[in-house]
Amino acid sequence: MAKHLKSDYLKEKIAILPDTPGVYTYYDAEGTVIYVGKAKNLKRRVSSYFNRTHDSLRTNLLVRAIRDMTYIVVPTEQDALNLEASMIKEYQPRYNVLLKDDKSYPWIVVTNEPFPRVFMTRQKIKDGSKYFGPYTSVAVARTVLELVRDLYPLRSCRHAITPEYVARGKGRLCLEYHMKRCGGCCVGMVTREEYAAQIERVKQILRGDTAELMQFLRDEMMRLSEELRFEEAQELKVKYDLIARYQAKSVIVSQTIDEIDVFGVDDDGKDVFVNYMHVRHGAVVRSLTLQYKRRLDEPVSQLLTMAVNEIQAKLGVTLREVIVAQLPDMEFDGVTFTVPQRGDKAKLLEVSERNARQFKIDMLKHMERTSPEQRTDRLLQRMKEDFRLTELPRHIECFDNSNIQGTNPVASCVVFKNGKPSKKDYRHFNIKTVVGPDDFASMKEVLTRRYTRLMEEGQELPQLIVVDGGKGQLSAAVEALEEIGLRGVIAVVGIAKRLEEIYFPGDSIPLYIDKNSETLRVVQHLRDEAHRFGITHHRNRRSKGQTVSALDSIKGVGEKSRTALLRKFKSVKRIKEADLDAIADVVGPARASVVYTALHATDPEEE
């Protein structure tokens, strides 16, 4: 087994590493931090980098760049995880997983004041205030705030309202009071106890505890109705209906689960999206998605550990029971992880995974709108990987043969540039040297003519050729490229009837492309365009052939007469079915006689 070389200096450092949890830091020749990692056992983990050749090229490059190493010993693996996360944020090492979290999510805060305010903010201040969120959608946060303000007339002014302030009579009723959006606490119209009770109800809504609040409102409505206080009962009914409508907009995922947390993952190979959901009373009351950019082919279990730790630190939540698709690579004190197979918990996991997937889709759509060239480069990079190319396929040509019952064989060539059709570069080919319906020979002829001409004219060659038809047509294409000296210069693949089957030269087993892959959508578009373009040309040739055989061969009938007849009768068949007088009305008696005699003397099988 090949081993990475390491200096005596590093050997000595590794030899004295302790068998304890900790965080290790790698430096390059310039003294720059290039990687930070955590370990349950520092000595075993660090040694593993140097005692073997890794499957990942990027990991091998990291090891070659290491010139120095330091470490910090911590009591537990959880402490190592926390320290690793803070050091990665501090140094942003080039080989570490990158947490794409440059957004500042909004929170709803209940201020720490005698008469608290409730508003939306993007900054968390440690002043004793209570923060709820974060909300990944500003619109959702505003909707919740509107509900709170419709239910309870809380103050929004910035005055330092205290019991002493109210006692001194410094307050003045403002427009918010007259609009019934504030209860007038500044002048003593609402006591501190009454205001505090309202704030508790607001906190219930922000925590998602709407079931208890609705039960309270329902009981109060019944009590007021029994006391014949119908107007007050009606006011409570309005509030009850508001909460019911708000709850209806929540994602109700289970009626049997009271409170649980879920982590769903969507992994596209390079980026991993981890969605966190908090479920209370069967409804999703909080959701947040993190994006991790892989650097060293880190497994999902490792990234999931990072996400769990990040969510606990970011949101200040205490996790107890957590649903996951696979277990993280370390344990967390007081947290039980469940991998459900069926039932409500499995459905919850599906909802979370769907949210992670949707976050990725929305992010890609945003990138396409703001930076179309970035989307193109990403698509071409994916195609390069799927088709095993050495360069991006910015210029692709696709060929398709078309003949019906062996007549009028033609071929079409469609051209895509940067993943999109370049219709001005489309070309038709009439097969000249092949006799009979021989698709393989036809394909060889067309490619030979196409690329011989491009080379003679000094035009740009494609990076990829796609032939429609599988292994036979692919072999013919390879022969053509070999004969003109382009074998190995241009990559070529064949697509079978089952679109997701891609054949490569010299490989009898096809590659199967993921049905959800963007590469497959481009291949589908290429094939559809080649079919459409080829069939249209073939149809035109057949039509032209029929017209030539029936009318152009008649002596004494010129182009104007032929055009007039076809405009009147629409087809040669209808001209033949017409009587002599009808034809004479169009081209005169003399020419009508010639046309009529010629058409009825033709052998029907030759039409």
Solvent accessible surface area in square Angstrom, and as a share of the most:
residue,aa,sasa,rsa
1,M,181,0.81
2,A,67,0.52
3,K,137,0.58
4,H,24,0.11
5,L,177,0.88
6,K,61,0.26
7,S,60,0.39
8,D,100,0.52
9,Y,110,0.42
10,L,6,0.03
11,K,99,0.42
12,E,114,0.51
13,K,48,0.20
14,I,12,0.06
15,A,63,0.49
16,I,131,0.66
17,L,6,0.03
18,P,38,0.24
19,D,97,0.50
20,T,49,0.29
21,P,29,0.18
22,G,0,0.00
23,V,0,0.00
24,Y,2,0.01
25,T,4,0.03
26,Y,0,0.00
27,Y,48,0.18
28,D,30,0.15
29,A,75,0.58
30,E,145,0.65
31,G,49,0.47
32,T,76,0.44
33,V,17,0.10
34,I,4,0.02
35,Y,10,0.04
36,V,0,0.00
37,G,2,0.02
38,K,28,0.12
39,A,4,0.03
40,K,142,0.60
41,N,21,0.11
42,L,0,0.00
43,K,72,0.31
44,R,164,0.60
45,R,97,0.36
46,V,0,0.00
47,S,31,0.20
48,S,27,0.18
49,Y,8,0.03
50,F,5,0.02
51,N,67,0.34
52,R,102,0.37
53,T,70,0.41
54,H,21,0.09
55,D,151,0.78
56,S,18,0.11
57,L,123,0.61
58,R,86,0.31
59,T,15,0.09
60,N,12,0.06
61,L,76,0.38
62,L,0,0.00
63,V,6,0.04
64,R,146,0.53
65,A,31,0.24
66,I,5,0.03
67,R,130,0.48
68,D,42,0.22
69,M,2,0.01
70,T,57,0.33
71,Y,78,0.30
72,I,81,0.41
73,V,75,0.43
74,V,20,0.12
75,P,111,0.70
76,T,64,0.37
77,E,33,0.15
78,Q,38,0.17
79,D,53,0.27
80,A,0,0.00
81,L,1,0.01
82,N,69,0.35
83,L,47,0.24
84,E,7,0.03
85,A,24,0.19
86,S,59,0.38
87,M,27,0.12
88,I,16,0.08
89,K,113,0.48
90,E,129,0.58
91,Y,112,0.42
92,Q,104,0.46
93,P,5,0.03
94,R,145,0.53
95,Y,11,0.04
96,N,7,0.04
97,V,6,0.03
98,L,46,0.23
99,L,40,0.20
100,K,91,0.38
101,D,39,0.20
102,D,141,0.73
103,K,122,0.52
104,S,59,0.38
105,Y,22,0.08
106,P,3,0.02
107,W,18,0.06
108,I,0,0.00
109,V,4,0.02
110,V,4,0.03
111,T,14,0.08
112,N,98,0.50
113,E,52,0.23
114,P,42,0.27
115,F,7,0.03
116,P,16,0.10
117,R,44,0.16
118,V,11,0.06
119,F,65,0.27
120,M,56,0.25
121,T,27,0.16
122,R,126,0.46
123,Q,130,0.58
124,K,101,0.43
125,I,106,0.54
126,K,208,0.88
127,D,78,0.40
128,G,63,0.61
129,S,18,0.12
130,K,102,0.43
131,Y,37,0.14
132,F,7,0.03
133,G,5,0.05
134,P,4,0.03
135,Y,29,0.11
136,T,66,0.38
137,S,42,0.27
138,V,42,0.24
139,A,69,0.53
140,V,77,0.44
141,A,0,0.00
142,R,137,0.50
143,T,50,0.29
144,V,3,0.01
145,L,10,0.05
146,E,106,0.48
147,L,12,0.06
148,V,1,0.00
149,R,99,0.36
150,D,93,0.48
151,L,2,0.01
152,Y,15,0.06
153,P,42,0.26
154,L,14,0.07
155,R,5,0.02
156,S,65,0.42
157,C,43,0.26
158,R,216,0.79
159,H,109,0.49
160,A,78,0.61
161,I,2,0.01
162,T,43,0.25
163,P,55,0.35
164,E,105,0.47
165,Y,39,0.15
166,V,32,0.18
167,A,90,0.70
168,R,152,0.55
169,G,48,0.46
170,K,119,0.50
171,G,6,0.06
172,R,182,0.66
173,L,69,0.35
174,C,63,0.38
175,L,125,0.62
176,E,50,0.22
177,Y,57,0.22
178,H,125,0.56
179,M,98,0.44
180,K,177,0.75
181,R,113,0.41
182,C,14,0.09
183,G,17,0.16
184,G,1,0.01
185,C,2,0.01
186,C,18,0.11
187,V,55,0.32
188,G,40,0.38
189,M,104,0.47
190,V,22,0.12
191,T,67,0.39
192,R,116,0.42
193,E,129,0.58
194,E,94,0.42
195,Y,3,0.01
196,A,51,0.39
197,A,56,0.44
198,Q,44,0.19
199,I,8,0.04
200,E,91,0.41
201,R,63,0.23
202,V,0,0.00
203,K,43,0.18
204,Q,18,0.08
205,I,1,0.01
206,L,17,0.09
207,R,82,0.30
208,G,10,0.10
209,D,14,0.07
210,T,9,0.05
211,A,46,0.36
212,E,103,0.46
213,L,0,0.00
214,M,18,0.08
215,Q,86,0.38
216,F,77,0.32
217,L,4,0.02
218,R,90,0.33
219,D,74,0.38
220,E,41,0.18
221,M,28,0.13
222,M,115,0.51
223,R,98,0.36
224,L,8,0.04
225,S,39,0.25
226,E,133,0.60
227,E,85,0.38
228,L,130,0.65
229,R,95,0.35
230,F,123,0.51
231,E,147,0.66
232,E,75,0.33
233,A,10,0.08
234,Q,99,0.44
235,E,112,0.50
236,L,29,0.14
237,K,96,0.41
238,V,77,0.44
239,K,48,0.20
240,Y,41,0.16
241,D,48,0.25
242,L,33,0.17
243,I,0,0.00
244,A,34,0.26
245,R,136,0.50
246,Y,47,0.18
247,Q,53,0.24
248,A,81,0.63
249,K,152,0.65
250,S,30,0.19
251,V,79,0.46
252,I,80,0.41
253,V,25,0.14
254,S,7,0.05
255,Q,158,0.70
256,T,111,0.65
257,I,23,0.12
258,D,88,0.45
259,E,82,0.37
260,I,4,0.02
261,D,9,0.05
262,V,0,0.00
263,F,0,0.00
264,G,0,0.00
265,V,27,0.16
266,D,16,0.08
267,D,67,0.35
268,D,64,0.33
269,G,46,0.45
270,K,116,0.49
271,D,16,0.08
272,V,0,0.00
273,F,0,0.00
274,V,2,0.01
275,N,1,0.01
276,Y,2,0.01
277,M,2,0.01
278,H,24,0.11
279,V,0,0.00
280,R,45,0.17
281,H,70,0.31
282,G,0,0.00
283,A,8,0.06
284,V,20,0.12
285,V,49,0.28
286,R,51,0.19
287,S,33,0.21
288,L,0,0.00
289,T,9,0.05
290,L,3,0.02
291,Q,12,0.05
292,Y,2,0.01
293,K,75,0.32
294,R,39,0.14
295,R,51,0.19
296,L,19,0.09
297,D,97,0.50
298,E,8,0.03
299,P,75,0.47
300,V,22,0.13
301,S,23,0.15
302,Q,35,0.16
303,L,0,0.00
304,L,2,0.01
305,T,0,0.00
306,M,27,0.12
307,A,0,0.00
308,V,0,0.00
309,N,8,0.04
310,E,13,0.06
311,I,1,0.01
312,Q,42,0.19
313,A,80,0.62
314,K,54,0.23
315,L,13,0.07
316,G,63,0.60
317,V,31,0.18
318,T,96,0.56
319,L,4,0.02
320,R,163,0.59
321,E,59,0.27
322,V,0,0.00
323,I,0,0.00
324,V,0,0.00
325,A,46,0.36
326,Q,82,0.36
327,L,102,0.51
328,P,14,0.09
329,D,68,0.35
330,M,13,0.06
331,E,153,0.69
332,F,10,0.04
333,D,133,0.69
334,G,70,0.67
335,V,20,0.11
336,T,86,0.50
337,F,37,0.15
338,T,40,0.23
339,V,56,0.32
340,P,21,0.13
341,Q,140,0.62
342,R,196,0.71
343,G,41,0.40
344,D,45,0.23
345,K,65,0.28
346,A,16,0.13
347,K,117,0.50
348,L,0,0.00
349,L,16,0.08
350,E,98,0.44
351,V,18,0.10
352,S,0,0.00
353,E,43,0.19
354,R,129,0.47
355,N,58,0.30
356,A,0,0.00
357,R,105,0.38
358,Q,84,0.37
359,F,51,0.21
360,K,33,0.14
361,I,65,0.33
362,D,70,0.36
363,M,45,0.20
364,L,37,0.19
365,K,106,0.45
366,H,98,0.44
367,M,38,0.17
368,E,59,0.26
369,R,178,0.65
370,T,91,0.53
371,S,23,0.15
372,P,81,0.51
373,E,110,0.49
374,Q,87,0.39
375,R,64,0.24
376,T,21,0.12
377,D,60,0.31
378,R,65,0.24
379,L,3,0.01
380,L,0,0.00
381,Q,59,0.26
382,R,92,0.34
383,M,0,0.00
384,K,54,0.23
385,E,87,0.39
386,D,28,0.14
387,F,3,0.01
388,R,145,0.53
389,L,22,0.11
390,T,129,0.75
391,E,94,0.42
392,L,46,0.23
393,P,0,0.00
394,R,95,0.35
395,H,12,0.05
396,I,0,0.00
397,E,0,0.00
398,C,0,0.00
399,F,0,0.00
400,D,15,0.08
401,N,25,0.13
402,S,14,0.09
403,N,45,0.23
404,I,89,0.45
405,Q,175,0.78
406,G,26,0.25
407,T,63,0.37
408,N,43,0.22
409,P,29,0.18
410,V,1,0.01
411,A,1,0.01
412,S,0,0.00
413,C,0,0.00
414,V,0,0.00
415,V,1,0.00
416,F,0,0.00
417,K,74,0.31
418,N,70,0.36
419,G,10,0.10
420,K,128,0.54
421,P,43,0.27
422,S,16,0.11
423,K,127,0.54
424,K,163,0.69
425,D,27,0.14
426,Y,15,0.06
427,R,109,0.40
428,H,68,0.30
429,F,19,0.08
430,N,59,0.30
431,I,18,0.09
432,K,151,0.64
433,T,107,0.62
434,V,26,0.15
435,V,146,0.84
436,G,32,0.31
437,P,95,0.60
438,D,62,0.32
439,D,54,0.28
440,F,108,0.45
441,A,36,0.28
442,S,6,0.04
443,M,1,0.00
444,K,55,0.23
445,E,19,0.09
446,V,0,0.00
447,L,0,0.00
448,T,42,0.24
449,R,75,0.27
450,R,27,0.10
451,Y,0,0.00
452,T,44,0.26
453,R,153,0.56
454,L,9,0.04
455,M,78,0.35
456,E,136,0.61
457,E,86,0.39
458,G,68,0.66
459,Q,94,0.42
460,E,107,0.48
461,L,46,0.23
462,P,5,0.03
463,Q,41,0.18
464,L,0,0.00
465,I,0,0.00
466,V,1,0.00
467,V,0,0.00
468,D,17,0.09
469,G,36,0.34
470,G,5,0.05
471,K,106,0.45
472,G,25,0.24
473,Q,22,0.10
474,L,7,0.03
475,S,62,0.40
476,A,8,0.06
477,A,0,0.00
478,V,20,0.11
479,E,87,0.39
480,A,0,0.00
481,L,1,0.00
482,E,107,0.48
483,E,118,0.53
484,I,36,0.18
485,G,56,0.54
486,L,8,0.04
487,R,113,0.41
488,G,70,0.67
489,V,91,0.52
490,I,5,0.03
491,A,38,0.29
492,V,7,0.04
493,V,2,0.01
494,G,0,0.00
495,I,0,0.00
496,A,13,0.10
497,K,194,0.82
498,R,138,0.50
499,L,23,0.11
500,E,23,0.10
501,E,19,0.09
502,I,0,0.00
503,Y,24,0.09
504,F,21,0.09
505,P,40,0.25
506,G,95,0.91
507,D,53,0.27
508,S,80,0.52
509,I,128,0.65
510,P,23,0.14
511,L,49,0.24
512,Y,121,0.46
513,I,12,0.06
514,D,82,0.43
515,K,145,0.62
516,N,123,0.63
517,S,4,0.03
518,E,28,0.12
519,T,0,0.00
520,L,17,0.08
521,R,139,0.51
522,V,12,0.07
523,V,0,0.00
524,Q,76,0.34
525,H,79,0.35
526,L,1,0.00
527,R,30,0.11
528,D,69,0.36
529,E,17,0.08
530,A,0,0.00
531,H,71,0.31
532,R,110,0.40
533,F,35,0.14
534,G,0,0.00
535,I,80,0.40
536,T,57,0.33
537,H,30,0.14
538,H,2,0.01
539,R,134,0.49
540,N,88,0.45
541,R,77,0.28
542,R,71,0.26
543,S,63,0.41
544,K,144,0.61
545,G,36,0.35
546,Q,111,0.49
547,T,38,0.22
548,V,66,0.38
549,S,58,0.37
550,A,14,0.11
551,L,0,0.00
552,D,60,0.31
553,S,83,0.53
554,I,15,0.08
555,K,184,0.78
556,G,64,0.61
557,V,8,0.04
558,G,38,0.36
559,E,125,0.56
560,K,180,0.76
561,S,15,0.10
562,R,49,0.18
563,T,57,0.33
564,A,33,0.26
565,L,0,0.00
566,L,51,0.25
567,R,166,0.61
568,K,126,0.53
569,F,25,0.10
570,K,139,0.59
571,S,42,0.27
572,V,26,0.15
573,K,144,0.61
574,R,138,0.50
575,I,0,0.00
576,K,45,0.19
577,E,122,0.54
578,A,17,0.13
579,D,88,0.45
580,L,77,0.38
581,D,105,0.54
582,A,33,0.26
583,I,0,0.00
584,A,23,0.18
585,D,126,0.65
586,V,44,0.25
587,V,18,0.11
588,G,24,0.23
589,P,109,0.68
590,A,81,0.63
591,R,117,0.43
592,A,0,0.00
593,S,52,0.34
594,V,66,0.38
595,V,0,0.00
596,Y,74,0.28
597,T,89,0.52
598,A,31,0.24
599,L,5,0.03
600,H,86,0.39
601,A,83,0.65
602,T,46,0.27
603,D,68,0.35
604,P,98,0.62
605,E,162,0.73
606,E,126,0.57
607,E,104,0.46
